[in-house]
Amino acid sequence: MPLSLLKVEIRFEHDVVLARRRARQIAHHLGFGRQDQIRIATAVSELARNVFQYTKGGRVEFSVEQHPHDRFRINVTDNGPGIADIDLILSGGYRSKTGMGLGILGAKRLADDFTITSDSAGTRVVLWKTVPASMAELTPGRLGEIVQALTREEPQNPFEEMQGHNQELLAALDQVQRHESRLMQLNLELEAALAAAEKASNAKTEFLANMSHEVRTPLNAIVGLAALLARTELSAQQKKYVSVLGQSATSMTGLVTDLLDISKIEDNKIVLEAIPFDLPEVIERVVEIAGVAIDKNAVRLGFTSSLDAGVRYVGDPQRIHQVLLNLVSNAVKFTAQGCVTVEVAEVSRVDLVSHLQITVTDTGIGMSQEATAKIFDKFVQADSSTTRRFGGSGLGLSIARSLAELMGGRLSVTSVVGTGSVFTLALPLAHAGTEIARDSPERPHVKRDRTNVRVLVVDDNDANLLVATALLEDLGYHVHVASSGLQALELLKHHPVDIVLMDIQMEGMDGLETTRRVRAWEARENQPPRSIIAMTAHGDAGNKAMCLTAGMTDYLSKPIDPNIFDDVLKRYSR
């Protein structure tokens, strides 16, 4: 049974102030700290004001419950008409015909425990606040002392009490203003930090773009000239030198690509394409490229597909090619004998989205469970001896997994030391809706006489001009060259040209602006649009989109692969 301490009748406004003061006095005697005293007084004030404003009067009763533990109990009763929408009030709706919602909900949030009942005779609210553990046991004698102390404490003049509350409020407002000022300062510092971070990120992006161009440009010359040298009459020793030169250039190209890709992934700047493509064709191309490096007498490389014939999917074929080439190349590299098998199958289909599974299985050296747990981390390989024996930066698999996840898929691995590994790429791909015929025989590669096809090469780098010109002449094309955008525009006005190979990053007028001016000139002169193919060191989808938006027809990424170079030119030759 509650042990009564004090009761305050609520009839006038100053009774509300008195109830608040008594609540704080009792809270002080019961050992509550300053903040809890204010919370208790505020809760009582909210409820007492409800009684005064919305009912015909009531009372606030203060008592202590001692079972199961000491609790300060506050009972607020009014003589009003009752509240019909209590559940709505307690759920945070606040709407009440009596206007009591905010006060009741505010008091509820300030107490440890809370009950409310209401009917036509009035409303009864009970609050509980647990007495601090530091307070000595509240024996009847101790409670009697508290009652006597409250009796001796004369109620303060209501207006003085209100003045004291106003001072408390002013102090609280001053503290709030200081916090707001500090918060504004922190926001300004945060905005400045974000601006600096964005500026640094943009500077990094610009640096990487420039470095990509600066590194890929000499690589383009190395790869191209090595390919041209390989087509000439060479001694056995010279052929070996050229082969090593080409392989080294290819390895360096892969490393540069990996470094640029990992930076773009970290900055969330990888842009994916969504174009129709033939997945088995992409995988076949991967197998063909990776197969060049295998010892065909010791290792078999195969590909099987259980996909429906002729189905086209929508996605980024270049990134899928990149992921699979990494997986298959690794499998070939770590397999000295046995086989490497690539399989693709449809696991399930929902509407027009197929959930595909591509597995790359090898009979190579395998990995321990500890190694497989960290194999997708950046700059990590199975062990340090792997780097010494096989080379590599430890970036390829990290990039492959990141790209798989960006495409909505997942890359995983299982492996047994001495037995081999299985890498599984799970990938959801939408159907393009148009089937293609895959049973037509491939045309054999025949070097045709293409001297009637006129190609203009636009590049401000002498090495690139040399490589492109040599490749084109070797393929039988008639070649013009221009070392700037302005020179290209003048040449087009006086010489018939069928295809333009346009470098993007040139001094003065860049390739994008040159292309826009060519398209504008063609429109003014009522000329059919020429095929303008970008030769860019920035092979990601974002830069490709820029090229196409400027009016270009297609693009080639540097360093130029002679086979891809030939295929693209065939596509636009007339």
C-alpha positions in Angstrom: 0.0 0.0 0.0 1.4 3.5 -0.9 2.7 5.6 2.0 1.3 9.1 1.5 3.6 12.1 1.6 1.6 15.1 0.3 -1.5 16.1 -1.6 -2.0 19.3 -3.7 -5.5 20.4 -4.9 -5.6 21.8 -8.4 -8.2 24.6 -8.8 -6.3 27.7 -9.9 -3.2 28.3 -12.1 -0.9 29.0 -9.1 -1.8 25.4 -7.9 0.0 24.1 -11.0 3.1 26.0 -10.0 2.8 24.7 -6.4 2.4 21.1 -7.6 5.6 21.4 -9.6 7.5 22.9 -6.7 6.3 20.2 -4.3 7.2 17.5 -6.8 10.8 18.8 -7.0 11.1 19.2 -3.2 10.0 15.6 -2.6 12.3 14.4 -5.4 15.2 16.2 -3.6 14.3 14.6 -0.3 14.2 11.1 -1.9 17.7 11.5 -3.2 17.0 12.2 -6.9 19.7 14.1 -8.8 19.1 17.6 -10.4 18.2 16.3 -13.8 15.7 13.8 -12.4 14.2 16.4 -10.1 13.6 18.6 -13.2 12.1 15.7 -15.1 9.7 14.7 -12.3 8.7 18.4 -11.8 8.1 18.8 -15.5 5.9 15.7 -15.7 3.8 16.8 -12.7 3.6 20.3 -14.2 2.3 18.9 -17.6 -0.4 16.8 -15.9 -1.4 19.5 -13.4 -1.8 22.0 -16.2 -4.1 19.6 -18.1 -6.2 19.3 -15.0 -6.4 23.1 -14.6 -7.0 23.9 -18.3 -9.3 21.1 -19.5 -11.3 19.9 -16.4 -13.2 21.2 -13.4 -10.3 20.6 -11.0 -8.5 17.7 -9.4 -5.6 16.8 -7.3 -2.0 15.5 -7.3 -1.0 13.0 -4.7 2.6 12.1 -3.9 3.4 8.8 -2.1 6.0 6.1 -1.9 5.6 2.4 -2.7 8.1 0.0 -1.0 7.4 -3.3 -2.8 9.1 -4.8 -4.6 11.5 -1.8 -4.4 11.2 1.8 -3.3 9.4 3.9 -6.0 8.2 7.5 -6.0 4.5 7.4 -7.0 2.6 10.3 -8.4 -1.2 10.1 -8.8 -3.0 12.8 -10.8 -6.8 12.7 -10.8 -9.2 15.1 -12.4 -13.0 15.6 -12.4 -13.3 16.0 -16.1 -15.5 14.2 -18.7 -12.9 11.6 -19.5 -10.8 11.0 -22.6 -12.2 8.9 -25.4 -9.0 8.6 -27.6 -6.4 7.5 -25.0 -4.9 4.8 -27.3 -4.4 7.4 -30.1 -2.7 9.8 -27.7 -0.3 7.1 -26.3 0.6 5.9 -29.8 1.9 9.4 -30.6 -1.2 10.7 -32.5 -1.7 13.6 -30.0 -5.2 14.3 -31.3 -7.6 14.7 -28.4 -10.9 16.6 -28.2 -9.8 17.9 -24.8 -6.4 19.0 -26.0 -4.6 16.9 -23.3 -2.6 14.7 -25.6 0.8 16.4 -25.6 0.8 16.8 -21.8 0.0 13.1 -21.1 2.4 11.8 -23.7 5.2 14.1 -22.4 4.6 13.0 -18.8 4.7 9.3 -19.9 8.1 9.8 -21.5 9.6 11.3 -18.4 8.5 8.5 -16.0 9.9 5.0 -15.5 6.3 3.5 -15.5 2.9 4.9 -16.4 -0.8 4.0 -16.3 -3.9 5.9 -17.3 -7.6 5.1 -16.9 -10.5 7.3 -18.0 -14.3 7.3 -17.9 -17.1 9.7 -17.6 -16.2 10.5 -14.0 -12.7 11.7 -14.9 -9.1 10.6 -15.7 -6.5 9.1 -13.5 -2.8 9.1 -14.4 -0.2 7.3 -12.2 3.5 7.8 -12.7 6.4 5.9 -11.0 10.0 6.8 -10.7 12.4 4.4 -9.0 14.2 5.9 -6.0 18.0 6.0 -6.5 19.9 3.0 -5.0 22.1 5.4 -3.1 19.2 6.5 -1.0 18.9 4.9 2.5 16.0 2.5 3.1 12.8 4.4 3.3 11.5 3.3 6.6 8.2 4.7 8.0 10.3 6.8 10.4 12.3 8.3 7.5 9.2 9.0 5.5 7.8 10.8 8.6 10.8 13.0 8.7 10.3 13.9 5.0 6.7 14.8 5.6 7.7 17.0 8.6 10.3 18.7 6.4 7.7 19.4 3.7 5.4 20.8 6.3 8.0 23.2 7.5 8.9 24.3 4.0 6.4 27.1 3.3 5.1 27.2 -0.2 6.9 29.9 -2.2 4.9 32.8 -3.6 3.6 31.5 -7.0 4.9 34.5 -8.8 8.4 34.1 -7.3 8.2 30.4 -8.2 7.3 31.3 -11.8 10.2 33.8 -11.8 12.5 31.1 -10.7 11.2 28.8 -13.4 11.8 31.6 -15.9 15.4 31.9 -14.8 15.8 28.2 -15.2 14.3 28.4 -18.7 16.6 31.3 -19.6 19.6 29.4 -18.5 18.4 26.3 -20.4 17.8 28.4 -23.5 21.3 29.9 -23.2 22.7 26.4 -23.1 20.7 25.4 -26.1 21.9 28.5 -28.0 25.5 27.6 -27.1 24.9 24.1 -28.4 23.3 25.4 -31.5 26.2 27.7 -32.1 28.7 24.8 -31.7 26.6 22.6 -33.9 26.6 25.3 -36.6 30.3 25.6 -36.3 30.7 21.8 -36.6 28.4 21.8 -39.6 30.5 24.5 -41.3 33.7 22.5 -40.5 32.0 19.3 -41.9 31.0 21.1 -45.1 34.5 22.4 -45.5 35.9 18.9 -44.9 33.4 17.4 -47.4 34.3 20.1 -50.0 38.0 19.4 -49.4 37.4 15.6 -49.7 35.4 16.1 -52.9 38.2 18.4 -54.3 40.8 15.8 -53.4 38.7 13.0 -55.0 38.2 15.0 -58.2 42.0 15.8 -58.2 42.7 12.1 -57.8 40.3 11.2 -60.6 41.9 13.8 -62.9 45.3 12.5 -61.9 44.4 8.9 -62.7 42.8 10.0 -66.0 46.0 11.8 -67.0 48.2 8.9 -65.7 46.1 6.4 -67.7 46.7 8.4 -70.8 50.4 9.0 -70.1 51.1 5.3 -69.3 48.9 3.7 -72.0 50.3 5.9 -74.7 53.9 4.5 -74.6 52.4 1.0 -73.9 50.4 1.4 -77.1 53.6 2.0 -79.0 55.3 -1.0 -77.4 52.4 -3.4 -78.0 51.8 -2.2 -81.5 55.5 -2.2 -82.6 56.0 -5.6 -81.0 53.1 -7.0 -83.0 54.4 -5.4 -86.2 57.9 -6.8 -85.6 56.5 -10.3 -85.1 55.1 -10.1 -88.6 58.5 -9.5 -90.2 61.3 -11.9 -91.1 63.1 -12.6 -87.9 65.7 -15.0 -86.7 64.8 -17.5 -84.0 66.5 -15.5 -81.3 64.8 -12.3 -82.5 61.4 -14.0 -82.4 62.1 -15.0 -78.8 63.0 -11.4 -77.9 59.9 -10.0 -79.6 57.7 -12.6 -77.9 59.1 -11.7 -74.4 58.7 -8.0 -75.3 55.0 -8.6 -76.2 54.3 -10.7 -73.1 55.9 -8.1 -70.9 53.9 -5.3 -72.4 50.7 -7.3 -72.0 51.5 -7.9 -68.3 52.2 -4.2 -67.7 49.0 -3.3 -69.5 47.1 -5.6 -67.1 48.8 -4.2 -64.1 48.0 -0.6 -65.1 44.4 -1.6 -65.7 44.1 -3.3 -62.3 45.6 -0.2 -60.5 43.2 2.1 -62.2 40.2 -0.2 -61.7 40.9 -0.7 -57.9 41.0 3.1 -57.5 37.7 3.6 -59.4 36.1 0.8 -57.3 37.2 2.5 -54.1 35.8 5.8 -55.3 32.5 4.2 -56.6 33.3 5.5 -60.0 32.9 2.3 -62.0 30.2 2.8 -64.6 28.6 -0.4 -66.0 27.1 -0.8 -69.5 23.8 -2.4 -70.1 23.8 -3.6 -73.7 22.7 -6.8 -75.5 25.4 -9.4 -75.9 26.0 -13.1 -76.5 27.4 -14.7 -73.3 28.8 -17.9 -74.8 30.7 -15.8 -77.4 32.3 -13.7 -74.6 33.4 -16.9 -72.8 34.7 -18.4 -76.0 36.8 -15.3 -76.6 38.1 -15.6 -73.0 39.1 -19.2 -73.5 40.7 -18.4 -76.8 42.9 -15.7 -75.2 43.8 -17.7 -72.1 44.6 -20.8 -74.2 47.6 -19.1 -75.9 49.5 -19.4 -72.6 48.9 -23.2 -72.0 51.1 -26.1 -72.7 48.7 -28.1 -74.9 50.5 -31.3 -74.4 50.0 -31.1 -70.6 46.9 -29.1 -70.0 43.5 -29.3 -71.7 41.3 -26.1 -71.8 37.6 -26.6 -72.5 34.3 -24.8 -72.4 30.8 -26.2 -72.2 27.4 -24.4 -72.2 23.9 -25.6 -71.3 22.3 -22.3 -72.1 19.5 -22.1 -74.7 21.0 -21.5 -78.2 20.8 -17.9 -79.5 19.7 -16.2 -76.2 21.1 -12.7 -75.8 21.5 -11.1 -72.4 21.7 -7.5 -71.2 24.8 -6.4 -69.2 28.3 -5.3 -69.5 30.2 -7.8 -71.7 33.5 -6.0 -71.2 33.4 -6.3 -67.4 32.2 -9.9 -67.6 35.0 -10.7 -70.0 37.5 -9.0 -67.6 36.3 -11.1 -64.6 36.3 -14.4 -66.5 39.7 -13.7 -68.1 41.2 -13.2 -64.7 39.7 -16.4 -63.4 40.6 -18.5 -66.5 44.1 -17.0 -66.8 44.7 -17.7 -63.1 43.5 -21.3 -63.6 45.9 -21.8 -66.5 48.8 -20.2 -64.7 48.5 -22.4 -61.6 47.8 -25.7 -63.5 50.9 -27.5 -64.7 49.0 -30.6 -65.9 45.4 -31.9 -66.1 42.6 -29.6 -67.3 40.9 -26.3 -66.9 37.2 -26.3 -67.6 34.8 -23.4 -68.0 31.0 -24.2 -67.6 28.0 -22.0 -67.8 24.4 -23.0 -66.8 21.1 -21.4 -65.9 20.3 -22.1 -62.3 16.9 -20.5 -62.2 14.8 -18.0 -64.1 12.3 -15.4 -62.8 10.3 -13.7 -65.5 13.0 -12.5 -68.0 15.9 -12.6 -65.6 18.2 -15.7 -65.6 20.3 -16.5 -62.6 23.4 -17.9 -64.2 26.4 -19.8 -62.8 29.8 -19.8 -64.5 32.4 -22.2 -63.0 36.1 -22.2 -63.7 37.5 -25.6 -62.5 41.2 -26.5 -62.6 43.5 -29.4 -61.4 46.2 -27.0 -60.3 48.1 -26.5 -57.1 45.0 -25.6 -55.0 44.8 -23.5 -51.9 44.4 -24.1 -48.1 41.3 -23.0 -46.3 43.2 -20.1 -44.7 44.3 -18.9 -48.1 40.8 -19.1 -49.7 39.5 -16.9 -46.8 41.7 -14.0 -47.8 42.2 -14.6 -51.5 39.8 -11.8 -52.5 41.6 -9.2 -50.4 43.5 -6.5 -52.1 47.3 -7.1 -52.6 46.9 -10.7 -51.2 48.0 -14.0 -52.8 47.8 -17.5 -51.4 51.3 -17.2 -50.0 54.5 -15.2 -50.6 56.0 -18.0 -52.7 53.1 -17.6 -55.1 54.2 -14.1 -56.0 57.8 -15.2 -56.5 56.9 -18.3 -58.7 54.0 -17.0 -60.7 54.1 -13.1 -60.4 51.0 -10.9 -60.1 49.9 -7.9 -58.0 47.3 -9.6 -55.9 44.6 -7.2 -57.3 42.9 -9.3 -60.0 40.6 -11.4 -57.8 39.7 -8.4 -55.5 38.7 -6.5 -58.6 36.8 -9.5 -60.0 34.8 -9.9 -56.9 34.0 -6.2 -56.7 32.9 -6.1 -60.3 30.7 -9.2 -59.8 29.0 -7.5 -56.8 28.5 -4.3 -58.8 26.7 -6.4 -61.5 24.5 -7.9 -58.7 26.4 -11.2 -58.6 28.7 -13.1 -56.3 32.1 -14.6 -56.7 33.2 -17.5 -54.5 35.9 -20.3 -54.4 36.4 -23.8 -53.0 39.8 -25.4 -53.1 41.9 -28.3 -52.0 45.7 -28.2 -51.8 47.2 -30.4 -54.5 43.8 -31.1 -56.1 42.7 -27.8 -57.6 40.2 -25.0 -57.3 36.7 -24.1 -58.4 35.8 -20.5 -58.8 32.0 -19.8 -59.1 30.5 -16.6 -60.6 26.8 -16.3 -59.9 25.3 -13.6 -62.1 21.7 -12.4 -62.7 21.2 -11.2 -66.3 18.1 -10.0 -68.0 17.1 -11.4 -71.4 17.5 -9.0 -74.4 14.5 -10.5 -76.1 16.2 -11.0 -79.5 17.8 -14.3 -80.4 20.8 -14.6 -82.7 21.9 -17.4 -85.0 25.0 -19.2 -83.8 25.2 -21.9 -86.4 26.7 -19.9 -89.3 30.3 -20.9 -90.0 33.0 -18.4 -89.0 34.7 -16.7 -91.9 38.4 -17.5 -92.1 40.7 -14.5 -91.6 41.8 -13.4 -95.0 44.0 -10.3 -95.6 42.0 -8.4 -98.2 43.0 -5.6 -100.4 41.5 -2.6 -98.8 43.4 0.2 -100.5 40.0 1.7 -101.6 39.1 2.3 -97.9 40.6 5.6 -96.8 41.5 6.0 -93.1 42.5 9.2 -91.3 44.5 8.9 -88.1 44.3 11.9 -85.8 46.8 11.8 -82.9 49.3 14.3 -81.5 51.8 11.6 -80.4 54.3 10.5 -83.1 54.7 7.0 -81.7 50.9 6.4 -81.8 50.8 7.8 -85.4 53.6 5.4 -86.4 51.9 2.4 -84.8 48.5 3.1 -86.3 49.9 3.9 -89.7 52.0 0.8 -89.8 49.1 -1.5 -88.7 46.7 0.1 -91.2 49.2 -0.2 -94.1 49.9 -3.8 -93.1 46.2 -4.5 -93.3 46.0 -2.8 -96.8 44.3 0.5 -96.0 45.1 3.9 -97.6 46.2 6.1 -94.7 46.2 9.9 -94.0 47.5 11.4 -90.8 46.8 14.5 -88.8 48.6 15.6 -85.6 45.9 18.0 -84.4 42.1 18.5 -84.5 42.5 21.6 -86.7 44.7 19.8 -89.1 42.2 16.9 -89.3 39.3 19.4 -90.1 41.3 20.9 -92.9 42.3 17.5 -94.3 38.7 16.3 -94.3 37.6 19.3 -96.4 40.1 18.4 -99.2 40.5 14.6 -99.1 37.8 11.9 -99.1 37.9 9.8 -95.9 35.8 6.8 -95.0 37.0 6.1 -91.4 38.5 8.5 -88.8 40.6 7.1 -85.9 40.5 9.9 -83.4 42.7 10.3 -80.3 40.7 11.8 -77.4 43.3 13.6 -75.3 45.2 16.0 -77.6 46.6 19.5 -76.9 44.5 22.4 -78.1 41.3 21.0 -79.6 40.7 17.5 -78.1 39.1 14.6 -79.9 35.6 15.2 -78.5 35.5 18.8 -79.7 37.0 17.8 -83.1 34.3 15.2 -83.5 31.6 17.7 -82.7 33.0 20.1 -85.3 33.3 17.3 -87.9 29.6 16.4 -87.4 28.5 20.0 -87.6 30.5 20.4 -90.9 29.0 17.2 -92.3 25.5 18.5 -91.5 26.2 21.9 -93.2 27.7 20.3 -96.3 25.0 17.6 -96.5 27.6 14.9 -96.3 27.0 11.4 -95.1 28.5 10.9 -91.6 31.8 9.2 -91.5 32.7 6.4 -89.1 34.7 8.1 -86.3 36.4 5.6 -83.9 37.8 6.8 -80.7 41.3 5.7 -79.7 41.2 6.3 -76.0 43.3 5.4 -73.0 40.1 5.6 -70.8 38.2 2.4 -71.6 35.5 2.5 -69.0 31.8 2.9 -69.8 31.7 6.6 -68.6 34.3 7.7 -71.1 32.8 5.6 -73.8 29.5 7.2 -73.2 31.2 10.6 -73.6 32.7 9.6 -76.9 29.3 8.3 -78.3 27.5 11.5 -77.0 30.1 13.7 -78.9 29.1 11.9 -82.1 31.7 9.1 -82.3 30.7 5.8 -83.9 32.8 3.4 -81.8 35.9 3.2 -79.6 39.1 1.3 -79.2 41.0 1.2 -75.9 44.7 1.7 -75.8 47.0 -0.1 -76.0 45.5 -1.3 -79.3 45.2 -5.0 -79.7 46.0 -5.7 -83.4 43.3 -8.4 -83.7 40.5 -6.2 -82.2 41.8 -3.3 -84.3 41.4 -5.3 -87.4 37.9 -6.5 -86.4 36.6 -3.0 -85.7 38.0 -1.6 -89.0 36.3 -4.5 -90.9 33.0 -3.6 -89.3 33.1 0.0 -90.7 34.9 -0.7 -94.1 32.9 -0.2 -97.2 
